[in-house]
Structure formats: structure tokens, C-alpha cells
Amino acid sequence: MGRKPVLVLSSLGILASMAALGTYFYLEENLEVVCVAADEALATTTTPCVPKDGFSQATLDSLSWLPVTTLFLFKFAHAFGLGPLAIMLQGEFFASEAKEVSSTAASTFSQLCGFLVSKFQVDLENALGTAGLYYLYGGFAAVSVIFCAFVLPETKGRTAKEMKAMFTKSHEVDKTGRKV
């Protein structure tokens, strides 16, 4: 199996886990129980209550396993795909004369993104809600699925020379300025 399908599957696993977490927290954040009494004077704490959106605390309680399970799914999907392959692809994409600088830049960018996620997680959660935050992360995973499936070239079985030719071919021009 090539690297592309593994990256797509990894991104899909991350997308599924973030969507499931977002849905769980959406249910938790929007659980409202509406108590209806025929006569307000008769309303008591024992008045029968009806879930506003068709789900109840019992429904949410029955899904209490979901957050931990989806975090395991996220960790697994990241560990078998996006985590190690992103680093490995650096060695395959960058020409030997550019690996030192380009790999450093790519790793620095990756660490900067991790820092920004950690730094602004609370602010994002306050602005979007917990569900919105996980849906946002799921959106990034969806972009990753599309990128890996349609933009990222397959590198398995290609030599460094073939990779260099693939990335430089569109930049070569003849004496008239046309692409070769």
C-alpha cells in the first residue's frame, strides 16, 4: 500500500473522531429539558419533563464511552499515518541539496502550529463552544483528506531523481520562456 492511501485513511480516522467528539459535546451543550405543567400553580419539581430536541440526559449518559473511545481512535489514526508519514515525506520530497533548510522549516512550521493550537485552544473553545472546536478540528481533517487524496503525489517506489524531476519539471523553461 502506498503512502497516499495510508494518509487518506489516517485523515479519515481523525475526521471521524473529531466529528464524533463534536457531536457528543453538541448534545451535551444543547441538552435542555423543558418542563411543562398544565397549570403554573401546579408546577413542582416533580413535573414531568420533556427533552427539547428529542434527546435526554439518559441518551447522553448512554454515550459516556464516546469521548474516550474517539480519543483512542484519534491517537491510533494519527500514529499510523499523519504522525510518522509527514516526517518521512520530508525526506522524500526535498532534494538532497535542500533537505537541511527545508526539513528544518517544515518541522518548525509543524511545531508552530502545535503551539498555536495549544495557545489558543481555550480562546477558541470560549468562542465556538467545545462542540464547535472539535468540528473546527474535523474541518481541518477534511481538508487533509482532500489534500492527501487529490494534491499529494504518491512517492512509494520513486527514486530521488524521479521526485526531483516531478517537482522541477513545471519550472523548467526553454530559451523562449515557455515551460518544457
TAQUINOR-V393874 format. One line per field, one symbol per residue. burial: I if it has 16 or more other ideal C-beta (glycine too) atoms within 10 Angstrom, else O. A space follows every 10 residues. Layout:
BEGIN
burial = ???
END
This chain:
BEGIN
burial = OOIIOIIIII IIIIIIIIII IIIIIIIOOO OOOOOOOOOO OOOOOOOOOO OOOOOIOOOO OOOOOIIOOI OOIIOOIIOO IIOOIOOOII OOIIOOOOOO OOOOOIOOOO OOOOOOOOOO OOOIIOOOII IIIIIIIIOO IIOIIOOIOO OIOOIOOOOO OOIIOOOOOO OOOOOOOOOO
END
